[in-house]
Structure formats: C-alpha cells, structure tokens
Amino acid sequence: MKINWHHIKMVLLLILVVTLFAFSSKKNEARLVSNPKVHFKGDNNLFITQEAVSKLLIQNQGGTPNVRKESLDLNVLETALNANPMIKSAEVFVDINGNLTAEVEQKKPIARVTHSEPFYIDDTGHVMPLSANYTARVPLVTGTVSKNNLEVVYQIAQKIKSDPFLNMHVTSIHQYPDQTVSLRLRQYDFEVYLGHLSQLDKKINNLKAFYKKAFKDKILTNYSKVNLQFDSQVICTKS
C-alpha cells in the first residue's frame, strides 16, 4: 500500500497548529494584566481624575494592579465605572500585551444648582455631583428646585447652552414655586422674566431684539425688569 505523505503532513501540520493555539491561549490567559491605562473622550476638563478611575478598576479587580487575564471580568469593571456619578459611559478592554485600558466619557454639566447640597444638572437632565478637581462655568440656578423635578430648569439650561447669545450673556436662572423662570444677564442688574416656557423661542427672539435696540441706545442700565411672559410684547420696568 502506498503511503500518502501529503495527507500525513497535513494532519501533522493541523496537530501542530492546534497545539500552538492551545499553548498560546493558555499563556495568554495566564498573562498578568498591567496597571490600568485611562483615556478620556472629549474635552480635558477632568471632573474625575485618571488616578480615581484607575483606583476604581483596581478595587474591582481584586484590589491589586496585577492580576491574571483569565480572572478579569470586563463587564464588572465597566459596570463599576458606569455607576460613578461623574461618568457618562465607559468601555474597558485588554489588548494582546496585557494592557488594561478604560475609555471614559465624562458627564457634561450645563447648570449648577445652588442648593443646600449643590449639584450640577448634566446634558441629559440628570443630577451630577460637584467635583473637587474642576468647576464648570455654567449658569447658576436658584429658587425652588428639586432633584426630582428638573424638567423646567433643564429645558432652559439646554436652550442657554445651545444659543450663542444666551450662552454669552446669561449668568443665572431662577425658578419660582409656580415653575415660572427668570434670567440674569452679565453686567446688567435687571431681571429677565420669561414666565412659563411656552413659546420660548419667540420670547428669546423678543429679548434679543430688545437687547440690541437698548444696547445701541445705551439705556440697558435704566431698567430693573424686562417682562417677556407675553410672547407678543416686551414690558420693561424702569429702575
């Protein structure tokens, strides 16, 4: 019987490949994962530091910076990071060299509530704690504000952030018990009373038209209140 050396070579090659793969996989699983590397997406305003993120990762991987790759549960690490009130989203992975990496997107504050326990409102309308590392330059919110009912304040804060004129000039938001709202502008003492936020775009356009005309006439300092609650008119009260 003629021996088919070609088939024998193919079988031996297959056995070699399977053996090397198994050896490589076992060695890879036994590889020690290094100290975590942290990358932040977006801007550089660090409300939570790289050190704090690294500490969270180490605490949730057994309390040591070097662990076996096979013992890591990346879902547990991601869940731990996403539970942090400063973090919007996080992705954790290990590369072939055993480098543990976390890509983190921080929450973005759009207003700061000056409450007995102050906090930020983030760009999704949720509560975000203040940070000891960085203070955001966002409008201050005063008045009757509850963590359980931020809808009105969030709506006007979003409008201020997205509108170049408001973003430049508005320094504070005040919410009254009936959920009507007023604004304060940079450099001027008068109150801009919006009332309820119905017809908001029209009210803001009225404010811009008034501001442009009054600034040109140099009479902005003459007023104590600008009432925009009626969307078809601007009612000004002199100082």
C-alpha positions in Angstrom: 0.0 0.0 0.0 1.3 3.4 -1.0 1.7 5.9 1.9 0.1 9.3 1.2 2.7 11.5 2.7 0.8 14.6 1.7 -2.2 13.6 3.9 0.2 12.8 6.8 1.9 16.2 6.5 -1.5 17.9 6.6 -2.6 16.0 9.7 0.7 16.7 11.4 0.5 20.4 10.5 -3.1 20.6 11.8 -2.0 19.0 15.1 0.9 21.5 15.4 -1.4 24.5 14.8 -3.9 23.3 17.3 -1.2 22.6 19.9 0.3 26.1 19.4 -3.1 27.7 19.6 -3.9 25.9 22.8 -0.5 26.8 24.3 -0.9 30.4 23.2 -4.4 30.7 24.6 -3.3 29.2 27.9 -0.3 31.5 28.1 -2.5 34.5 27.2 -5.0 33.6 29.9 -2.2 33.3 32.4 -0.7 36.7 31.4 -0.6 39.3 34.1 -2.6 42.4 33.4 -0.7 45.7 34.0 -1.7 48.8 35.8 -4.8 50.3 34.1 -4.5 53.0 31.4 -7.2 55.6 31.2 -8.2 57.6 28.2 -10.8 60.4 28.3 -13.0 61.2 25.4 -14.0 64.8 24.6 -12.6 67.8 26.4 -9.9 67.9 29.0 -12.0 69.2 31.9 -11.4 66.4 34.3 -14.2 66.2 36.8 -12.8 62.7 37.7 -9.1 62.1 37.5 -7.2 59.3 35.8 -6.0 58.2 39.3 -9.6 57.9 40.5 -10.6 55.8 37.6 -7.5 53.6 38.0 -8.3 53.1 41.6 -11.9 52.1 40.8 -10.6 49.5 38.3 -8.0 48.1 40.8 -10.6 47.9 43.6 -12.9 45.9 41.3 -10.3 43.5 40.0 -9.3 42.2 43.4 -7.5 45.1 44.9 -4.2 44.6 43.1 -2.8 46.2 40.0 -1.5 42.9 38.6 -4.0 40.0 38.1 -4.2 37.1 35.7 -6.1 38.0 32.5 -8.3 34.9 32.9 -9.6 36.2 36.2 -10.7 39.5 34.9 -14.4 40.2 34.3 -14.5 43.2 32.0 -18.3 43.6 32.4 -17.9 44.0 36.2 -15.2 46.7 35.6 -17.4 48.6 33.1 -20.4 48.4 35.4 -18.3 49.8 38.3 -17.2 52.7 36.1 -20.6 53.5 34.7 -22.0 53.6 38.2 -19.8 56.5 39.0 -21.9 59.7 39.0 -19.2 61.6 37.1 -19.0 59.1 34.2 -21.5 59.1 31.3 -20.1 55.9 29.7 -17.0 53.7 29.9 -15.5 50.8 27.9 -12.9 48.5 29.3 -10.7 46.1 27.3 -7.4 44.2 27.5 -5.0 44.1 24.5 -2.8 41.2 23.5 0.0 42.6 25.5 -2.0 42.5 28.7 -2.7 46.3 28.9 -5.9 47.0 30.7 -7.4 50.2 29.1 -10.5 52.2 30.0 -12.0 54.7 27.6 -14.1 57.1 29.6 -16.6 59.8 28.6 -17.5 62.2 31.4 -20.8 63.8 32.1 -21.2 67.4 30.9 -22.8 69.9 33.3 -25.0 72.6 31.8 -26.2 74.3 35.0 -25.2 74.4 38.7 -27.9 74.4 41.4 -27.0 76.5 44.4 -29.0 74.2 46.8 -28.3 73.3 50.5 -26.4 70.4 48.8 -25.3 72.0 45.5 -25.1 69.9 42.4 -24.9 70.1 38.6 -27.5 69.3 36.0 -25.9 67.3 33.2 -26.7 67.5 29.5 -29.1 64.6 29.8 -31.1 66.3 32.6 -29.8 64.2 35.5 -28.1 65.1 38.7 -24.3 65.3 38.7 -22.3 66.0 41.9 -19.8 68.8 42.1 -16.1 67.9 41.6 -13.1 68.8 43.8 -11.0 68.7 40.7 -12.7 71.2 38.3 -15.5 73.8 38.5 -17.6 74.2 35.3 -18.5 77.7 34.2 -22.2 77.2 33.7 -25.3 79.3 34.8 -26.2 79.2 38.4 -29.7 78.0 39.3 -31.5 79.5 42.3 -35.1 79.4 43.7 -37.4 76.4 44.2 -35.5 73.5 42.7 -35.9 69.8 43.4 -33.7 66.9 42.3 -36.9 65.0 41.5 -38.2 67.7 39.2 -35.6 69.3 37.0 -37.6 69.4 33.7 -38.1 73.1 33.5 -34.6 74.1 34.6 -33.1 71.5 32.3 -35.1 72.9 29.3 -34.0 76.5 29.8 -30.4 75.4 30.6 -30.3 73.4 27.3 -31.6 76.5 25.5 -28.9 78.7 27.0 -26.1 76.2 26.1 -27.2 75.9 22.5 -28.0 79.6 21.8 -24.8 81.7 21.3 -26.5 85.0 22.6 -27.8 83.4 25.8 -24.6 81.4 26.3 -22.6 84.6 26.3 -24.9 86.7 28.4 -26.9 84.6 30.9 -25.3 84.0 34.3 -28.2 82.7 36.3 -31.6 81.0 36.2 -34.2 81.5 38.9 -37.2 79.2 39.3 -40.3 80.3 41.2 -42.6 78.0 43.1 -45.1 78.0 40.2 -42.2 76.9 37.9 -42.0 80.2 36.1 -38.5 81.3 35.3 -36.4 84.4 35.1 -32.8 85.0 34.0 -30.0 87.4 34.9 -27.6 88.8 32.4 -23.9 89.5 32.7 -23.0 93.2 33.6 -26.7 94.3 34.0 -28.9 94.2 37.1 -32.3 93.8 35.5 -34.4 90.6 35.8 -35.5 88.9 32.5 -38.8 87.3 33.4 -39.8 84.6 31.0 -42.8 83.2 32.9 -43.6 79.7 31.8 -41.6 78.3 29.0 -44.3 78.1 26.4 -43.4 80.0 23.2 -39.8 80.1 24.4 -38.2 80.7 21.1 -40.4 83.7 20.4 -39.7 85.1 23.9 -35.9 84.7 23.3 -36.2 86.5 19.9 -38.0 89.3 21.6 -35.2 89.5 24.2 -32.6 89.7 21.5 -34.4 92.4 19.7 -34.9 94.5 22.9 -31.3 94.0 23.9 -29.9 95.0 20.6 -32.0 98.2 20.5 -31.4 99.1 24.1 -27.7 98.5 23.9 -27.5 100.7 20.8 -29.4 103.5 22.7 -27.3 102.9 25.8 -30.3 102.5 28.1 -29.9 98.9 29.4 -29.0 100.3 32.8 -32.3 102.1 33.0 -34.4 99.0 33.7 -35.0 96.7 36.8 -37.1 94.2 35.0 -37.8 93.0 31.4 -41.0 91.0 31.3 -41.3 88.5 28.4 -44.1 86.3 29.7 -46.4 87.6 27.0 -44.8 86.3 23.8 -46.1 89.2 21.6 -44.5 92.0 23.6 -41.7 93.2 25.9 -42.7 95.1 29.1 -40.0 97.0 30.8 -39.9 98.4 34.3 -37.6 101.3 34.9 -35.3 101.4 37.9 
